[in-house]
């Protein structure tokens, strides 16, 4: 969700790539439904593994509520953790709440990046 919001709202000024330390085999159906509800289409492809190379190429890493430092102790880039619930298996209402919180945080992040406060 964050990648889709970010790339849509940043309009080419910045780019996000979603990756994880334990990526899912597919986007969870409840996430696809929540995003479709607001007009954003997601494919149900497999998640991407966060590698050291991918992390090193990033300007910023944002996590959604996991300790990436435990999974990637060599990571030297500052990590911003948003501490959000995993939408997997949640009710449609809860997933919509998570989606809306992600959109709000993405908008805030883009605003900081635009100001140079990253």
N, C-alpha and C positions, 0 to 999 in steps of 0.2 A: 504494500500500500504506500509506504513512504517513498519508494523509488518512483512509482507512478505519479504521485502528487508532486514530488520534487521536480521531475523532468517536465511535467506539464506547466507548473507554476514558474519555474526558472526560465522558461522560454529560451533555452540555448545559452544563457549566461553562465550556467553551471550545469554539471551533469552528475547524476547519482547512479550507482550500480549496487544492486542488492546482492549480498552474499552472507553466508553464515558459517559458523563453526560446526553445525550439524544441520545442513540444509535438508529441507523436506523433498520428497520425491515429486511433489506437485504442489501447486497453490491450493490451499484448502478451499473447498466449495463455498463455505460460508463467507470467505474473504471475497471470492469472485462475485457472489451475490450482493454483498454490501457495496462493492465498488460499482457494479452494474446499476445498482439503485440510484447512483448519482451521475451516471453517464460515462463512467470510465471502464473500459473493457480491459480485462487482464487475460493473458493466456494461462493455461493450467500447467505450464512446463515445470520442469524440475528446478529446484533451487540451485544456487551456485556456491561452491565451496570457497570460503575466504582463505586465500593463500597469503604467504608473506609478501610475495611479489605484488599481489593486488593491493594489499595493505600499504606497502611502501609507495605505490603510485597514487594513493589517496591523499587529498588535501585535508580531509577530516573523516573521522569514523564516528558514526552514531550507532549505538546499540539500542535495542528495544527492551532491555531488562535482563541481560545476561552478563556474566563476567567474562568478557573477551580476554582479559589479562590472564585468566587461568588457562584458557585454551591456547592463547598465543602469547606466552610470556616474553618473547623477544620483541614484541611490538613496542616501538618507541613513540609512535604518534599519540597525541592526546586523544582520549576516547570520551565522547559525551554519551552518557547513558540516560535514556528517557524513561526507564523503569515501567514499561507498559505491560499489560497482561497479554498473554498469547491468545489470539482469537480462535485457535483450534478448539473445536468442540463447544464453543460458546453459543449462547442464544443469538438470534438475529439482532435483537436490541443491544446486547452487550457488544457484538462485533461492530455495530453502527457507532456506538459510543467510542470504541477504540479507534475506529476509522476517523471520526471527527476530531479526536484528540491528536491523532497523527497529523491530520491536515493542519490543525492549528500550530503544532510544533514545527512542521515543515515551513509554513508561512513565516514564522518567527525566525527560523534558521536562515531562510533566504534573505530576509530583511537584514539580519546581522552580517551575512556575507556581502550583501550590496553595500553596507556601510564600512566594510573592512574589519568588522568585529568578530568574524567567523566563529 
